[in-house]
Amino acid sequence: MQNSQKVGTPQEKEEYSVYQEELAFQKELNILRNDYYYKMIDSQGITLVDFLYQPLDTLSGDAYTVRIVDEHRTFYLLVDGMGKGLSASLTAMSVTIFINHIIDKMIEHESFSLDIIIKESMDYMKPLLLDEEVLSIDYILFDSYFAQLEYAKFSMPPFLLEDDKKNIIKIKSNNPPMNKWNDSYQIDRCSVQNINKFLFYSDGMVENSTEDGFVYNKYIEDDFLNAYTREDIKQSFLSKIATQEDDRTFIFINKLQLDEHTLIHNISFETTLDAVRKANEWYQHLYGEETASIAFNELFMNAYEHGNLGLDTQTKHKLLEDDIYFESLLEYEKTCKKRITVEIYKIQHLQNSYIITKIIDEGEGFDTKMLSDIFRHSQKFNGRGVYLSRKNSMGIYYNNKGNSVLFLNKL
């Protein structure tokens, strides 16, 4: 519907409203910057960063941002505007836009400073906040080199951390809620040397009523302890609540223990269609579960055609249109000496077992930011294999280069 089109009938008004809501939500997704969208952290081991963002309405009072500062540092932002609706959304989105702008400039000039981000964003928000309005916000800087978490929490729910002995550590707010009157703030630091899991979240989770008459805050620590993936904690949460009562957002971080003790299969395949068939048969024999096999088939095929053969999307579509796709693949693979390696790990977490499958090709990789558009428009032909893989696993994650992908399934 064009903006110049007149809106008269009730049906036209409804269609226009839906159209505007869709535009507003797409704008929100553009504002929420996420540098780890379906990407693993693969320095000093493998760490998965996962997100849940579920607004109650189209205009959300929650916002988040995750930015890669450099090889070792990641900045996390969680925002929860006061109340619900348009006012809360304007506040949350305003501070998020401003902070991302500052970060862009800092990264460009290699001058990142958590202290400056907090000070400048507070100064920016003061004139925008109403007299009685407050803003809850988490500023978090994770440094993997020094194994340190630096943070300023403005009246947000406590962080949950799990150490290597399954102890839960709670980190509470060290600042009151942000308002137009406060000038000072505190930044604290803590070691995360022996921490394996993290959960940062807005109060839309813990204050939500449960079906048994409590609020979810009663259960979140146990569910966090029992969870190995984002899907685990999401399903535990959804199984207990009655209806969604507020915007809810969380960031779940998990360090994987992938080593010689958890590795159960390591096999290399040639870059041929025959090897694709053999690999799929091998994997299905190991794990006959249909969903896991679908994810493997799609991701292994991507490693074959897009990874090692270097077939771009435009060329693939042309070959399909000309009905010479498979004949062309056979020609391309004649001169390809690259291989595809599959590593399979088995992780035992409490009573549950997880299979982690890692597929590595020797291609040039790709920019994983393109996955954002693929998953927002999943009906497009381009990228359907990646989309199907995500739907048939507990998550897929690419390395920084884009030539290695892993996915998880629960046995």
C-alpha positions as CSV (number, residue, x, y, z in Angstrom):
1,M,0.0,0.0,0.0
2,Q,1.5,3.4,-1.0
3,N,1.6,6.2,1.5
4,S,-0.3,8.4,-0.9
5,Q,-3.2,6.0,-1.1
6,K,-6.3,7.2,0.7
7,V,-7.6,5.0,3.6
8,G,-11.3,5.0,3.8
9,T,-13.1,1.7,4.4
10,P,-12.7,-0.3,7.6
11,Q,-10.9,-3.0,5.6
12,E,-8.5,-0.4,4.2
13,K,-7.9,1.1,7.6
14,E,-7.2,-2.4,9.0
15,E,-4.8,-3.2,6.1
16,Y,-3.0,0.1,6.5
17,S,-2.7,-0.5,10.3
18,V,-1.1,-3.9,9.7
19,Y,1.2,-2.4,7.1
20,Q,2.4,0.3,9.5
21,E,2.9,-2.2,12.3
22,E,5.0,-4.4,10.0
23,L,7.1,-1.3,9.1
24,A,7.5,-0.4,12.7
25,F,8.6,-3.9,13.7
26,Q,11.1,-4.0,10.8
27,K,12.5,-0.7,12.0
28,E,12.9,-2.0,15.5
29,L,14.8,-5.0,14.2
30,N,17.1,-2.7,12.3
31,I,17.8,-0.7,15.5
32,L,18.6,-3.7,17.5
33,R,22.2,-4.3,16.3
34,N,23.4,-7.9,16.8
35,D,26.9,-8.7,15.6
36,Y,26.5,-12.3,16.7
37,Y,23.4,-13.1,14.7
38,Y,23.9,-16.9,14.3
39,K,27.6,-16.6,14.8
40,M,29.7,-18.4,17.4
41,I,32.6,-16.8,19.4
42,D,35.5,-19.0,18.3
43,S,38.5,-17.4,20.1
44,Q,39.8,-19.3,23.1
45,G,37.3,-22.1,22.6
46,I,33.8,-22.0,21.3
47,T,31.1,-19.9,23.0
48,L,27.5,-19.6,21.8
49,V,25.6,-16.3,22.2
50,D,21.8,-16.6,21.9
51,F,18.9,-14.2,22.2
52,L,15.2,-14.1,22.8
53,Y,13.3,-10.9,21.9
54,Q,9.5,-11.1,22.2
55,P,7.7,-7.7,22.3
56,L,4.2,-7.8,23.9
57,D,3.0,-5.3,21.2
58,T,4.5,-4.1,17.9
59,L,6.2,-1.2,19.7
60,S,8.4,-2.7,22.4
61,G,9.7,-1.1,25.6
62,D,12.6,-3.6,25.5
63,A,15.7,-3.3,23.4
64,Y,19.1,-4.9,23.2
65,T,22.3,-4.6,21.3
66,V,25.4,-6.8,21.0
67,R,28.5,-5.4,19.4
68,I,31.9,-6.9,18.7
69,V,34.4,-4.4,19.8
70,D,37.6,-6.3,18.9
71,E,38.9,-9.8,18.9
72,H,38.5,-10.2,22.6
73,R,35.8,-7.7,23.7
74,T,32.0,-7.7,23.3
75,F,29.6,-5.1,24.4
76,Y,26.1,-6.1,25.5
77,L,23.2,-3.7,26.1
78,L,19.8,-4.4,27.6
79,V,17.1,-1.7,27.9
80,D,13.7,-1.8,29.6
81,G,11.6,1.4,29.2
82,M,9.2,2.3,32.0
83,G,5.6,1.1,31.3
84,K,4.3,-0.2,28.0
85,G,3.4,1.1,24.6
86,L,4.6,4.1,22.5
87,S,6.3,6.1,25.3
88,A,8.4,3.2,26.6
89,S,9.3,2.2,23.0
90,L,10.5,5.7,22.1
91,T,12.7,5.8,25.2
92,A,14.2,2.3,24.6
93,M,14.8,2.9,20.9
94,S,16.2,6.4,21.4
95,V,18.9,5.3,23.8
96,T,19.7,2.2,21.7
97,I,20.2,4.3,18.5
98,F,22.4,6.8,20.3
99,I,24.6,4.1,21.9
100,N,25.1,2.2,18.7
101,H,26.1,5.5,17.0
102,I,28.7,6.1,19.6
103,I,30.0,2.6,19.3
104,D,30.3,2.9,15.5
105,K,32.5,5.9,16.0
106,M,34.5,4.3,18.7
107,I,35.2,1.2,16.7
108,E,36.1,3.3,13.7
109,H,38.7,5.2,15.7
110,E,39.7,2.2,17.9
111,S,38.8,4.2,21.0
112,F,36.1,2.1,22.8
113,S,35.3,3.2,26.4
114,L,32.5,1.9,28.5
115,D,32.8,4.9,30.8
116,I,32.2,7.3,27.9
117,I,29.3,5.3,26.6
118,I,27.5,5.5,29.9
119,K,28.2,9.2,30.5
120,E,27.3,10.3,27.0
121,S,24.1,8.2,26.9
122,M,23.0,9.5,30.3
123,D,23.5,13.1,29.2
124,Y,21.7,12.4,25.9
125,M,18.7,10.8,27.7
126,K,18.2,13.4,30.5
127,P,16.3,16.0,28.3
128,L,14.2,13.2,26.7
129,L,13.0,11.6,30.0
130,L,9.8,12.9,31.6
131,D,10.0,14.1,35.2
132,E,8.6,10.9,36.6
133,E,10.1,8.6,34.0
134,V,12.9,6.1,34.8
135,L,14.9,3.8,32.6
136,S,16.3,0.4,33.5
137,I,19.4,-0.5,31.5
138,D,22.4,-2.9,31.6
139,Y,25.8,-1.9,30.1
140,I,28.0,-5.0,29.9
141,L,31.5,-5.4,28.5
142,F,32.9,-8.9,28.3
143,D,36.6,-9.3,27.9
144,S,37.6,-12.9,27.0
145,Y,41.3,-12.2,27.1
146,F,41.3,-11.1,30.7
147,A,38.2,-13.2,31.6
148,Q,36.5,-10.2,33.0
149,L,33.0,-8.8,33.1
150,E,32.7,-5.0,33.4
151,Y,29.2,-3.7,34.1
152,A,26.9,-0.9,35.1
153,K,23.4,-2.1,36.0
154,F,20.7,0.5,36.4
155,S,17.9,-1.3,38.3
156,M,17.8,-4.4,36.1
157,P,17.2,-8.0,37.3
158,P,20.4,-9.7,38.5
159,F,22.7,-11.4,36.1
160,L,22.8,-15.2,36.5
161,L,26.2,-16.9,36.1
162,E,27.0,-20.6,36.5
163,D,30.6,-21.7,37.4
164,D,32.3,-24.9,36.5
165,K,31.0,-26.5,39.8
166,K,27.4,-25.8,38.9
167,N,27.1,-22.9,41.4
168,I,24.8,-20.0,40.6
169,I,26.2,-16.5,41.1
170,K,23.8,-13.5,41.1
171,I,25.1,-10.1,40.3
172,K,22.7,-7.4,41.4
173,S,22.3,-3.8,40.1
174,N,24.9,-1.3,41.2
175,N,23.0,1.8,40.2
176,P,19.5,3.1,40.7
177,P,17.2,3.4,37.6
178,M,18.3,6.1,35.2
179,N,16.3,9.3,35.3
180,K,16.7,13.0,34.3
181,W,18.2,14.0,37.7
182,N,21.0,11.5,38.4
183,D,24.6,12.4,37.4
184,S,26.7,9.7,39.0
185,Y,27.1,6.0,38.2
186,Q,29.2,3.1,39.2
187,I,31.1,0.6,37.1
188,D,32.1,-2.7,38.7
189,R,34.2,-5.7,37.5
190,C,34.1,-9.4,38.2
191,S,36.2,-12.3,37.1
192,V,34.5,-14.8,34.9
193,Q,37.5,-17.2,34.7
194,N,35.5,-20.2,35.8
195,I,32.1,-19.2,34.4
196,N,30.5,-21.4,31.8
197,K,27.0,-19.9,31.4
198,F,25.5,-16.4,31.5
199,L,21.9,-15.1,31.5
200,F,21.1,-11.4,31.1
201,Y,17.4,-10.6,31.0
202,S,14.6,-8.0,31.4
203,D,12.0,-8.1,34.1
204,G,9.4,-9.1,31.6
205,M,10.6,-12.7,32.3
206,V,10.8,-12.8,36.0
207,E,7.7,-10.8,36.8
208,N,5.4,-12.8,34.5
209,S,2.7,-14.8,36.3
210,T,2.9,-18.6,36.2
211,E,0.1,-21.0,35.9
212,D,0.5,-22.1,39.5
213,G,-0.1,-18.6,40.8
214,F,3.5,-17.5,41.4
215,V,5.8,-15.4,39.2
216,Y,8.6,-16.8,37.1
217,N,11.3,-15.4,39.3
218,K,10.6,-18.4,41.6
219,Y,11.9,-20.8,38.9
220,I,14.4,-18.9,36.8
221,E,17.5,-20.1,38.7
222,D,16.7,-23.8,38.5
223,D,15.7,-23.5,34.8
224,F,19.0,-21.7,34.1
225,L,20.9,-24.4,35.9
226,N,19.2,-27.1,33.9
227,A,19.4,-25.4,30.6
228,Y,22.2,-26.1,28.1
229,T,20.8,-24.1,25.2
230,R,18.5,-21.1,24.5
231,E,15.8,-23.5,23.5
232,D,16.0,-25.3,26.9
233,I,15.4,-22.1,28.9
234,K,12.8,-20.8,26.5
235,Q,10.7,-24.0,26.7
236,S,11.0,-24.1,30.5
237,F,9.8,-20.6,30.7
238,L,6.9,-21.1,28.2
239,S,5.8,-24.2,29.9
240,K,5.2,-22.4,33.2
241,I,3.6,-19.1,32.2
242,A,-0.1,-18.6,31.5
243,T,0.0,-15.6,29.1
244,Q,2.7,-13.1,28.1
245,E,2.3,-10.0,30.2
246,D,5.2,-7.8,29.2
247,D,8.0,-7.5,26.7
248,R,10.6,-10.1,27.3
249,T,14.2,-10.2,26.3
250,F,17.2,-12.4,27.3
251,I,20.7,-13.1,26.3
252,F,22.0,-16.6,27.0
253,I,25.7,-17.4,26.7
254,N,27.2,-20.9,27.0
255,K,30.8,-22.0,26.7
256,L,31.0,-25.4,24.9
257,Q,33.4,-28.1,26.2
258,L,34.5,-29.4,22.8
259,D,37.7,-31.3,23.2
260,E,39.2,-34.8,22.7
261,H,37.1,-36.1,25.6
262,T,33.8,-35.1,24.1
263,L,34.7,-35.8,20.4
264,I,33.2,-39.1,19.3
265,H,33.5,-38.9,15.4
266,N,36.0,-37.1,13.1
267,I,35.7,-37.9,9.4
268,S,36.8,-36.1,6.2
269,F,34.9,-36.3,2.8
270,E,35.9,-35.3,-0.7
271,T,34.1,-32.5,-2.5
272,T,31.9,-34.6,-4.7
273,L,28.2,-35.3,-5.1
274,D,28.9,-39.0,-4.4
275,A,30.6,-37.9,-1.1
276,V,27.5,-35.8,-0.3
277,R,25.4,-38.9,-0.6
278,K,27.7,-41.0,1.5
279,A,28.0,-38.4,4.2
280,N,24.2,-38.1,4.4
281,E,23.8,-41.9,4.6
282,W,26.6,-42.1,7.3
283,Y,25.0,-39.4,9.4
284,Q,21.5,-40.9,9.1
285,H,22.8,-44.2,10.2
286,L,24.3,-42.6,13.3
287,Y,21.4,-40.5,14.2
288,G,18.3,-41.6,12.4
289,E,16.2,-38.8,13.9
290,E,14.6,-37.0,10.9
291,T,15.2,-33.4,12.2
292,A,18.9,-33.9,12.8
293,S,19.4,-35.5,9.4
294,I,17.6,-32.6,7.6
295,A,19.9,-30.1,9.3
296,F,23.0,-32.1,8.4
297,N,21.9,-32.6,4.8
298,E,21.3,-28.9,4.2
299,L,24.5,-27.7,5.9
300,F,26.7,-30.3,4.3
301,M,25.3,-29.5,0.9
302,N,26.0,-25.8,1.6
303,A,29.6,-26.7,2.5
304,Y,29.9,-28.6,-0.8
305,E,28.4,-26.2,-3.3
306,H,28.8,-22.7,-1.7
307,G,31.9,-23.5,0.4
308,N,34.4,-25.7,-1.5
309,L,33.0,-25.2,-5.0
310,G,32.5,-21.5,-4.4
311,L,29.1,-21.4,-6.2
312,D,27.4,-18.1,-5.6
313,T,23.7,-17.7,-5.4
314,Q,23.2,-15.9,-8.7
315,T,25.2,-18.6,-10.6
316,K,23.2,-21.4,-8.9
317,H,19.9,-19.8,-9.9
318,K,21.1,-19.5,-13.5
319,L,22.2,-23.1,-13.6
320,L,18.8,-24.2,-12.2
321,E,16.9,-22.1,-14.7
322,D,18.9,-23.6,-17.5
323,D,18.4,-27.1,-16.1
324,I,22.1,-27.9,-16.1
325,Y,22.7,-27.6,-12.3
326,F,23.9,-31.1,-11.5
327,E,25.9,-31.5,-14.7
328,S,27.7,-28.3,-13.9
329,L,28.5,-29.5,-10.3
330,L,30.1,-32.6,-11.7
331,E,32.3,-30.5,-13.9
332,Y,33.2,-28.0,-11.1
333,E,34.2,-30.8,-8.7
334,K,36.7,-32.4,-11.1
335,T,39.3,-29.8,-10.3
336,C,38.4,-29.3,-6.6
337,K,40.8,-30.9,-4.1
338,K,39.3,-29.4,-1.0
339,R,37.7,-31.5,1.6
340,I,34.8,-31.3,4.1
341,T,35.4,-32.4,7.7
342,V,32.7,-33.4,10.1
343,E,33.3,-33.5,13.8
344,I,30.7,-34.8,16.2
345,Y,30.7,-34.2,19.9
346,K,28.6,-35.6,22.7
347,I,27.9,-33.5,25.7
348,Q,26.3,-34.7,28.9
349,H,24.5,-32.0,30.8
350,L,22.8,-33.2,34.0
351,Q,20.2,-35.8,32.8
352,N,20.3,-34.8,29.1
353,S,22.7,-35.6,26.2
354,Y,23.4,-33.3,23.4
355,I,24.9,-34.0,20.0
356,I,27.0,-31.1,18.5
357,T,27.8,-31.5,14.8
358,K,30.5,-29.3,13.3
359,I,30.9,-29.1,9.5
360,I,34.1,-27.4,8.2
361,D,34.8,-26.7,4.5
362,E,38.0,-25.2,3.0
363,G,36.2,-22.4,1.1
364,E,36.6,-18.7,1.5
365,G,33.6,-18.4,3.8
366,F,30.9,-15.7,3.7
367,D,29.6,-12.7,5.6
368,T,27.1,-14.2,8.1
369,K,25.3,-10.8,8.4
370,M,23.3,-11.9,5.3
371,L,21.6,-14.5,7.4
372,S,19.6,-11.7,9.1
373,D,17.8,-10.9,5.8
374,I,17.4,-14.6,5.0
375,F,15.6,-15.4,8.3
376,R,13.4,-12.4,8.2
377,H,12.2,-13.4,4.7
378,S,12.2,-17.1,5.0
379,Q,9.9,-17.7,2.0
380,K,12.6,-16.5,-0.4
381,F,14.4,-19.3,-2.2
382,N,17.8,-17.9,-1.4
383,G,19.0,-19.3,1.9
384,R,16.1,-21.8,2.4
385,G,18.7,-24.5,3.3
386,V,20.1,-22.5,6.2
387,Y,16.5,-21.7,7.3
388,L,15.5,-25.3,7.3
389,S,18.6,-26.3,9.3
390,R,17.8,-23.8,12.0
391,K,14.2,-25.0,12.2
392,N,15.4,-28.6,12.5
393,S,18.0,-28.1,15.3
394,M,18.4,-26.3,18.6
395,G,20.5,-23.7,16.9
396,I,23.1,-23.2,14.1
397,Y,26.2,-21.1,14.5
398,Y,28.9,-20.1,12.0
399,N,32.5,-19.1,12.8
400,N,33.7,-15.6,12.1
401,K,35.0,-16.6,8.6
402,G,31.8,-18.4,7.6
403,N,33.5,-21.7,6.6
404,S,32.5,-23.7,9.7
405,V,29.1,-24.3,11.1
406,L,27.8,-26.3,14.1
407,F,24.3,-27.3,15.1
408,L,22.9,-28.9,18.2
409,N,20.3,-31.6,18.9
410,K,19.1,-33.2,22.1
411,L,19.1,-37.0,22.2
